[in-house]
Amino acid sequence: MSAGFDLLSRENQQNPFSVYQQLRAEQPVHLEPRLRAWVLTRFDDVDDVLNQPARYSVDRFRNVGEEFLRRRADMRDVAVMMRDWAVYRDPPDHTRMRSLLTKSFAAQRIEGMRPLIQGLVDRLLDRAAERGRFDFIADFAFPLPAQVICSMLGVPADDLPQIKEWSSQIAAYIGGSHRGDDIETAKQGLLRTFEYFRALVQRRRGRAAADLLDLLLSAEDQGDMLSEDEVVANCVLLLFAGHETTANLLGSGLYRLLTNPAQHARLRAHPELIPTAVEEFLRYDPPVAGTLRVVTQDTEIRGQAVGRGEIVAAMIAAANRDPLQFDAPEELRIDRSPNRHLTFGYGIHFCLGAPLARLEAQITFASLLRRFARIELVDERPAWKTQLFFRGLTRLDLAVAA
């Protein structure tokens, strides 16, 4: 294997786009030995994987089989905890879970959250304005979506610091950091978060509230929708996915805007472009760079035989810059249209939280540009998370002025 193709190297995790470009041209179906997966980097191939759930299953925790879990005993506890997440379930279980969750993420209901989100954004920017200099990730990009999803679930905002620690532990494993201790770290984070929500569920039983947790508990009471284990597991999923990826989008999007002065100036002059700008941030540097699928039947991808039970890594971040799909894909264009990026997936596994992420991002960028005449990077080369599948900054220091 060429050293330059090592997607798990720290250098390539900081800036994977050069290696994606090389893989698309030379090895679009590439076996990554440390990942134990076939890495796909062309738009058509990634799109095909996302659109064929029967051939490419999300349920790798069941489909890897007992033999694999016997050989990788360190993964068993993590697999058991995560296998009730809706995103790792195939139909009919996925259909049952998603039909329930969709009610809380319907576009009209999300739009009704605009005043709540705007109020949170304004308060966070008030604090930033008082200081004049702040870490956008720690002081804004994390707390905003975390407080929104906590509000939806009925989780006390005071618990956010602890939740952040657990979430970071889970992300290290799911995001593909491949450190030596990432599985054990994720296990501890998952255990603590599951314990937290199991206790919260017990406290909330019989106490009606107009939030998402109440909806889940009502479904459990009906007896045919969700079990208690599924309620707890999907609370963990919603909390984790509801803020981790949106925080990545906000941080990466702002960084890309600030390092493209012409696009920054244009967006200030034409704030009506904010919705298309958010779509371009999602394409250019997606918060979820890739996803794993298990092949359910022997198949062939670009002439390469891929057997049943093997894993493919559909790299969304690579597909989103495929020149066969996008004009000048390495350029950030805030008015790009059409922009059929793959960031939220397609079909039955299209991201449930896409409307919420879009709304939070649109309100954030509109408010930032309206509130501050000057937004400058303190460090023009901030560090990225050392993960393959989650793409986001660890810190983004800014200086701002009205």
C-alpha positions in Angstrom: 0.0 0.0 0.0 1.3 3.4 -0.9 2.1 5.4 2.3 0.3 8.4 0.7 -3.0 6.3 0.7 -3.0 5.8 4.4 -6.3 7.5 5.3 -5.7 6.9 9.0 -2.4 8.8 9.2 -2.5 12.0 11.2 -1.4 14.1 8.2 -4.2 12.8 6.0 -6.8 13.1 8.8 -5.9 16.8 9.1 -6.3 17.3 5.3 -7.7 14.2 3.5 -8.7 16.0 0.3 -5.4 15.4 -1.5 -5.5 11.7 -0.9 -9.2 11.6 -1.8 -8.3 13.2 -5.1 -5.5 10.7 -5.7 -7.7 7.7 -4.8 -10.5 8.9 -7.1 -8.1 9.0 -10.0 -6.0 5.9 -9.3 -7.8 3.5 -6.9 -11.5 4.4 -6.6 -12.1 1.0 -5.0 -9.2 0.8 -2.5 -8.7 -1.8 0.2 -7.7 -0.1 3.5 -6.0 -2.8 5.6 -6.2 -1.1 8.9 -9.8 -0.2 8.4 -10.5 -3.6 7.0 -12.8 -2.0 4.4 -13.1 -1.2 0.7 -12.8 2.6 0.5 -15.0 4.2 -2.3 -14.3 7.8 -3.4 -16.2 8.4 -6.6 -19.6 10.1 -6.5 -21.4 7.4 -8.5 -20.2 4.6 -6.3 -20.9 6.3 -3.0 -24.3 7.4 -4.3 -25.0 3.7 -5.3 -24.1 2.5 -1.8 -26.4 5.1 -0.1 -29.3 4.2 -2.4 -29.2 0.4 -2.1 -29.8 -0.4 1.6 -30.7 -4.0 0.8 -27.3 -4.6 -0.8 -25.3 -2.4 1.5 -26.6 -2.7 5.1 -26.1 -0.2 7.9 -26.5 -2.9 10.5 -22.8 -3.8 10.8 -23.2 -4.7 14.5 -25.5 -7.6 13.6 -24.2 -8.5 10.1 -20.6 -8.8 11.1 -21.7 -12.0 12.9 -20.9 -13.8 16.1 -17.6 -15.1 14.8 -16.3 -11.6 14.2 -17.3 -10.6 17.7 -15.6 -13.6 19.2 -12.4 -12.6 17.5 -12.9 -8.9 18.5 -14.3 -9.4 22.1 -13.2 -5.8 22.8 -16.0 -4.6 20.4 -18.8 -6.7 21.9 -20.0 -4.4 24.6 -19.9 -1.4 22.3 -21.8 -3.4 19.6 -24.5 -4.4 22.1 -25.1 -0.9 23.2 -25.2 0.6 19.7 -27.2 -2.0 17.9 -30.5 -0.5 19.0 -29.7 2.9 17.4 -32.1 3.5 14.5 -29.2 4.5 12.2 -27.8 0.9 12.6 -31.1 -0.9 11.9 -32.5 -2.2 8.6 -36.2 -2.5 7.8 -38.6 -3.4 9.3 -37.1 -2.3 12.6 -35.7 0.9 11.0 -39.1 1.7 9.5 -40.8 1.3 12.9 -38.3 3.5 14.7 -38.0 6.2 12.1 -41.7 6.5 11.6 -42.0 7.5 15.2 -38.9 9.8 15.3 -39.9 11.6 12.1 -42.9 13.2 13.9 -40.5 15.3 16.0 -38.3 16.3 13.1 -41.0 17.3 10.6 -40.2 20.5 8.7 -43.1 22.4 10.2 -42.2 21.4 13.8 -38.5 22.3 13.3 -39.5 25.7 11.8 -41.5 26.3 14.9 -38.2 26.1 16.9 -36.8 29.2 15.1 -37.5 31.6 18.1 -35.8 29.2 20.5 -32.7 28.8 18.3 -32.5 32.5 17.6 -32.6 33.3 21.3 -29.8 30.8 22.1 -27.7 32.2 19.2 -28.2 35.8 20.4 -27.2 34.9 24.0 -24.1 33.1 22.9 -23.0 36.0 20.6 -23.7 38.5 23.4 -21.1 36.7 25.5 -18.7 36.6 22.6 -19.2 40.4 21.9 -18.4 41.2 25.6 -15.0 39.4 25.3 -14.1 40.3 21.8 -12.1 37.1 21.4 -13.4 33.6 21.9 -13.1 29.9 20.9 -16.0 29.5 18.4 -16.1 25.7 18.9 -16.2 25.6 22.7 -18.2 28.8 23.2 -20.7 28.5 20.4 -20.6 25.6 17.9 -20.9 23.0 20.7 -23.3 24.6 23.1 -25.8 25.8 20.5 -26.9 22.5 19.0 -26.4 20.7 22.3 -28.8 23.1 24.1 -31.3 22.7 21.2 -31.3 18.9 21.3 -31.4 18.9 25.1 -34.4 21.1 25.0 -36.1 18.7 22.6 -35.3 15.7 24.9 -36.1 17.4 28.2 -32.5 17.2 29.4 -31.4 19.8 31.9 -28.9 22.3 30.4 -26.8 22.1 33.6 -25.8 18.5 32.5 -24.2 19.7 29.3 -20.5 19.7 30.5 -20.8 16.0 31.5 -22.6 15.2 28.3 -19.9 16.8 26.2 -17.2 14.6 27.8 -19.2 11.4 27.1 -20.0 12.5 23.6 -16.3 13.1 22.8 -15.5 9.6 24.1 -18.2 8.1 21.8 -17.0 10.2 18.8 -13.5 8.9 19.1 -14.7 5.4 18.3 -17.5 6.1 15.8 -15.4 8.8 14.1 -12.7 6.4 13.3 -9.7 7.8 15.3 -8.2 4.3 15.5 -6.2 5.1 18.6 -5.3 2.1 20.7 -7.8 3.0 23.5 -10.7 4.3 21.4 -12.9 1.2 21.9 -12.5 1.2 25.7 -13.0 5.0 25.8 -16.2 4.7 23.7 -17.4 1.9 25.9 -17.1 4.1 29.0 -18.8 7.1 27.3 -21.6 4.9 26.1 -22.1 3.2 29.5 -22.3 6.6 31.3 -24.7 8.1 28.7 -26.9 5.0 28.8 -27.0 5.1 32.6 -27.9 8.8 32.5 -30.8 8.3 30.1 -32.1 5.1 31.9 -32.3 7.1 35.1 -33.9 10.0 33.3 -36.5 7.7 31.8 -37.4 6.3 35.2 -37.8 9.8 36.6 -40.0 10.9 33.7 -42.4 8.0 33.7 -46.0 9.1 34.3 -45.0 12.8 34.1 -46.3 14.1 30.8 -44.3 16.8 29.0 -44.4 18.1 25.4 -41.0 16.9 24.4 -39.3 14.2 22.4 -38.7 11.9 25.4 -42.4 12.0 26.2 -43.2 10.9 22.7 -40.8 8.0 23.0 -42.2 6.9 26.3 -45.7 7.1 25.0 -44.7 4.8 22.2 -43.2 2.4 24.7 -46.5 2.4 26.7 -48.4 1.4 23.5 -46.4 -1.9 23.7 -45.8 -2.3 20.0 -43.6 0.6 19.0 -40.5 0.8 21.2 -38.9 -1.2 24.1 -37.3 0.5 27.0 -33.9 -0.4 25.7 -34.8 1.1 22.3 -36.0 4.3 24.0 -32.8 4.7 26.0 -30.6 3.8 23.0 -32.2 6.3 20.7 -32.1 9.1 23.3 -28.4 8.5 23.3 -28.3 8.6 19.5 -30.3 11.7 19.2 -28.3 13.6 21.8 -25.0 12.5 20.3 -25.9 13.0 16.6 -28.0 16.1 17.3 -25.1 18.2 18.4 -21.8 16.5 17.3 -22.3 16.8 13.6 -24.0 20.2 13.7 -21.1 21.6 15.8 -18.7 20.3 13.1 -20.8 22.0 10.4 -20.8 25.3 12.1 -17.0 25.3 12.8 -15.9 24.0 9.5 -18.3 26.2 7.6 -17.2 29.4 9.3 -13.5 28.5 8.9 -14.0 27.9 5.2 -15.8 31.2 4.8 -13.2 33.2 6.6 -10.4 31.6 4.6 -12.2 32.6 1.3 -12.3 36.4 1.6 -14.1 37.0 -1.7 -16.9 34.6 -0.7 -17.0 36.1 2.8 -17.5 39.6 1.3 -20.1 38.4 -1.1 -22.1 36.7 1.6 -22.1 39.9 3.6 -23.3 41.8 0.6 -25.9 39.2 -0.3 -27.3 37.6 2.9 -30.1 36.1 0.8 -27.4 33.6 -0.3 -27.1 32.1 3.2 -29.2 29.0 2.4 -27.1 28.1 -0.6 -23.9 29.0 1.3 -24.9 26.4 4.0 -25.4 23.8 1.3 -22.0 24.6 -0.1 -20.4 24.3 3.4 -22.1 20.9 3.7 -20.6 19.8 0.3 -17.2 21.3 0.6 -16.3 20.0 4.1 -19.1 17.7 5.4 -19.4 17.0 9.1 -19.7 13.3 8.4 -17.0 12.4 6.0 -18.0 8.8 5.4 -20.1 5.9 6.4 -19.6 2.1 6.7 -21.9 -0.5 5.2 -21.9 -4.3 5.2 -22.2 -6.0 1.8 -25.2 -8.4 2.1 -24.5 -10.3 -1.2 -21.5 -10.9 -3.4 -21.1 -8.0 -5.7 -18.7 -6.2 -8.0 -17.7 -2.5 -7.8 -15.8 -1.2 -10.8 -14.5 -4.7 -11.7 -13.4 -5.4 -8.1 -15.1 -8.4 -6.5 -16.5 -7.6 -3.0 -17.8 -10.5 -1.1 -20.8 -10.9 1.2 -19.9 -9.8 4.7 -17.2 -7.4 3.6 -17.3 -3.8 4.6 -17.3 -0.7 2.3 -16.4 2.8 3.4 -18.4 5.2 1.3 -16.4 8.4 1.6 -19.0 11.2 1.3 -16.3 13.9 1.6 -14.5 12.5 -1.4 -17.7 12.1 -3.5 -18.7 15.6 -2.8 -15.6 16.8 -4.6 -15.8 14.5 -7.6 -15.1 16.6 -10.8 -17.4 14.2 -12.8 -20.3 15.5 -10.6 -19.4 19.1 -9.7 -17.9 21.9 -11.7 -14.6 23.2 -10.1 -15.3 21.0 -7.0 -12.2 22.3 -5.1 -13.6 25.9 -5.1 -16.0 27.1 -2.5 -18.9 28.8 -4.2 -21.6 30.1 -2.0 -24.1 30.3 -4.8 -23.4 26.8 -6.2 -26.6 25.5 -7.9 -27.4 22.8 -8.5 -25.6 21.2 -5.5 -26.6 17.6 -5.1 -24.1 16.8 -2.4 -24.4 13.5 -0.5 -23.8 14.8 3.0 -27.2 13.9 4.4 -27.4 10.6 2.5 -30.4 9.5 0.5 -33.4 7.2 0.6 -34.6 5.5 3.8 -31.4 6.6 5.7 -31.6 10.2 4.8 -30.5 12.2 7.8 -33.4 12.7 10.1 -31.9 15.9 11.6 -31.2 17.6 8.3 -33.9 20.3 8.6 -32.7 21.1 12.1 -29.0 21.3 11.2 -29.8 23.5 8.2 -32.0 25.9 10.3 -29.3 26.1 13.1 -26.6 26.9 10.5 -28.7 29.4 8.6 -29.6 31.3 11.8 -26.0 31.1 13.0 -24.4 32.6 9.8 -27.1 35.3 9.4 -26.6 36.4 13.0 -22.8 36.3 12.9 -22.7 38.5 9.8 -25.4 40.9 11.1 -23.8 41.2 14.5 -20.1 41.6 13.7 -18.6 43.8 11.1 -15.2 42.1 11.8 -14.6 38.4 12.3 -11.0 37.4 12.1 -9.1 34.1 12.6 -6.6 34.3 15.4 -5.0 31.1 14.2 -5.2 30.5 10.4 -4.2 26.8 10.8 -6.4 25.3 13.5 -6.3 21.6 14.4 -8.8 19.2 13.0 -10.1 16.1 14.9 -7.9 13.1 14.2 -10.9 11.0 13.0 -11.7 9.6 9.6 -15.5 9.6 9.6 -16.3 12.8 11.6 -14.8 15.9 10.2 -14.5 18.9 12.5 -12.2 21.4 14.2 -11.1 21.0 17.8 -10.7 24.8 18.3 -11.4 28.0 16.3 -10.1 31.2 18.0 -11.8 34.3 16.7 -11.5 38.1 17.2 -14.8 39.9 16.6 -16.0 43.5 16.7 -19.4 45.1 16.0 
